[in-house]
Structure formats: C-alpha cells, structure tokens
Amino acid sequence: MSKFGLWVLVLLLIGGNVMAGENEIAVDETTAKKVIFGMGQENTAYAKYFTGKSYLNPITTNNGVPMYNVTFEPGCRNNWHIHHKGGQILLVTSGRGWFQQWGEKPRELKPGDVVNIPAEVKHWHGAAKDSWFTHIAVEVPSEGGSAEWLEPVTDEEYNKLK
C-alpha cells in the first residue's frame, strides 16, 4: 500500500469512528479496552520513560510510516522527549489527555484532535488524571531519525492540570 493510501485509510477509520458517535471520553478501563485499533500489550519496553502504565499496539511498522496505537491509564504520561529529524503526529481517538511543548501552556486533548510535533521540539503527552487516553502515534519518516528521552514530567507540574 502506498503512503498516500495508508493515510487515506487512517483518516477514514478515525473519521468513521468520530462520525459514528464513538468518540466519547473513555473514563474507565472497560471503555478504554474497546478502542478502535485495540489496546495492545503493556508497554514494558518503554516503561522507564513513563509515569504510570501505557499499552502499545503496533498498527504498522514496516512500510516507511510507523504507526502505533498507544493507550495510557489515568494519570499516565511519558517523559519529556525530542524526536530528532522526523517529528511525530498524534491522532487522538479516545479519552481525555494532555500535550505540552516546552515553554508553552499544556493543551487539553480529546477525540478527533491532531497534534503535529515538528522535529527537535521538546514535549510530552499523556492521560488526564480521571480518564484513560488513546492516540495513534505516527512517526514522521526521516533518515537517521531517533527519539531522545529526557526527564519525567514532575508530579508538581502534572497536578496543576485539571
């Protein structure tokens, strides 16, 4: 499948989910497990870069446009991090969460939101305190791209959020 065809498929799936009224905020585990691409397995490989538990379900990994369904339990967030050379796109599919770029105010996220994160931008994202949260993480293709994991978002910073 071409990259264009893959994007069309993703947009149709997300658009269909939103249009079908299935974009209610997931506030409990039972609802979170019903996400469109499946919750996946506990994300033990990257657990050291998260506060709380996250779950990872690869959607595609070998076509030049890696995409992952990532589900966060309430209160879970990843550390500050930077995507070098390629950047990242987040497509929110369920629940309520947060995104913050270094030096900016946190942005609340809900189903249907899209976050375009340019390369070399320090940021974090994760669930709200009271909601499970799911997004599709798209790695922007780049030669030699990598992620640099940094310090955790402190409880003091996080607890200021609603």
C-alpha positions in Angstrom: 0.0 0.0 0.0 1.3 3.5 -0.9 1.9 6.1 1.9 -1.0 8.1 0.4 -3.3 5.1 0.6 -2.3 4.4 4.1 -3.1 8.0 5.2 -6.5 7.8 3.5 -7.2 4.6 5.4 -6.2 6.1 8.7 -8.3 9.2 8.1 -11.3 7.1 7.0 -11.1 4.9 10.1 -10.8 7.9 12.5 -13.4 9.9 10.7 -15.8 7.0 10.7 -15.2 6.5 14.4 -15.9 10.1 15.2 -18.9 10.3 12.9 -20.4 7.1 14.4 -20.5 8.9 17.8 -17.9 6.5 19.3 -15.7 9.3 20.4 -17.0 9.6 23.9 -14.4 10.3 26.5 -13.1 7.0 28.0 -13.1 7.3 31.7 -12.8 3.7 32.7 -10.8 0.7 31.8 -13.7 -1.2 30.2 -14.3 1.6 27.7 -10.5 2.0 27.1 -10.2 -1.6 26.0 -12.8 -1.0 23.2 -10.6 1.4 21.3 -10.7 1.1 17.5 -7.2 -0.4 17.0 -7.1 -2.5 20.2 -5.4 -1.7 23.4 -2.4 -3.9 22.8 0.1 -5.2 25.4 1.5 -3.4 28.4 4.4 -1.2 27.1 7.2 -2.7 29.2 9.9 -1.9 26.7 9.5 1.8 27.3 8.1 1.7 30.8 11.1 3.6 32.2 10.1 6.6 30.1 6.6 6.7 31.5 4.9 7.6 34.8 2.1 5.0 35.1 1.2 2.2 32.7 0.8 2.5 29.0 -0.2 -0.1 26.4 1.2 -0.3 22.9 -0.4 -1.9 19.8 1.7 -1.6 16.6 -0.6 -0.7 13.6 2.2 -0.7 11.0 5.9 -0.8 11.4 7.5 -1.8 8.1 6.0 0.4 5.4 8.1 3.5 6.0 5.4 5.2 8.1 5.4 3.6 11.6 2.2 4.0 13.5 1.3 2.8 17.0 -1.9 2.8 19.0 -0.9 4.0 22.5 -3.3 3.8 25.4 -2.5 5.5 28.8 -4.1 4.6 32.1 -5.4 7.7 34.1 -2.5 9.8 35.2 0.0 8.1 32.9 2.3 10.4 30.9 5.5 10.0 29.1 8.7 11.8 29.9 9.7 15.0 28.1 11.3 13.9 24.9 12.5 15.0 21.5 12.1 13.4 18.1 15.2 14.1 16.1 15.0 14.7 12.3 11.4 13.4 11.8 8.9 14.7 14.3 5.7 13.0 15.3 1.9 13.3 14.7 -0.7 12.3 17.3 -4.2 11.4 16.3 -6.4 11.3 19.3 -9.1 8.5 19.2 -10.4 8.1 22.7 -10.4 9.7 26.2 -9.0 12.9 27.5 -5.3 13.8 27.7 -2.7 16.5 27.6 0.1 17.6 25.3 2.7 20.2 26.2 5.5 21.7 24.2 8.5 23.1 26.1 7.9 26.7 27.1 4.2 26.6 26.2 1.0 26.0 28.2 -0.4 22.5 28.3 -3.1 21.7 25.7 -6.1 19.5 26.5 -6.7 16.7 24.0 -9.9 15.0 23.1 -11.0 12.5 20.3 -10.5 14.0 16.9 -7.7 16.3 17.9 -4.5 16.2 15.8 -1.1 17.3 17.1 1.7 18.0 14.7 5.0 17.9 16.5 8.0 19.2 14.5 11.4 17.6 14.8 13.6 18.9 17.6 10.7 20.1 19.8 10.8 19.0 23.4 7.4 17.8 24.5 5.3 15.3 26.5 1.8 13.8 26.2 -0.4 11.5 28.3 -3.7 10.9 30.0 -5.8 13.2 32.2 -5.9 12.2 35.9 -9.5 11.0 35.5 -9.5 9.4 32.1 -8.0 6.7 30.0 -6.5 8.2 26.9 -5.6 6.7 23.4 -3.9 8.2 20.4 -2.3 6.9 17.3 1.4 8.0 17.2 2.7 8.4 13.7 6.5 8.7 13.3 7.3 11.2 10.5 9.7 9.3 8.2 13.3 10.6 8.3 16.7 9.1 7.6 18.6 8.7 10.8 15.6 9.8 13.0 15.6 9.0 16.7 13.9 9.8 20.0 15.8 11.3 22.9 14.1 10.5 26.2 14.6 13.2 28.9 13.4 13.9 32.4 9.9 12.9 33.8 7.1 15.5 33.9 7.1 16.2 37.7 4.0 15.5 39.8 4.0 19.2 40.7 3.7 20.2 37.0 1.2 17.5 36.2 -1.0 18.1 39.3 -1.6 21.7 38.1 -3.7 20.3 35.2 -7.5 19.8 35.5 
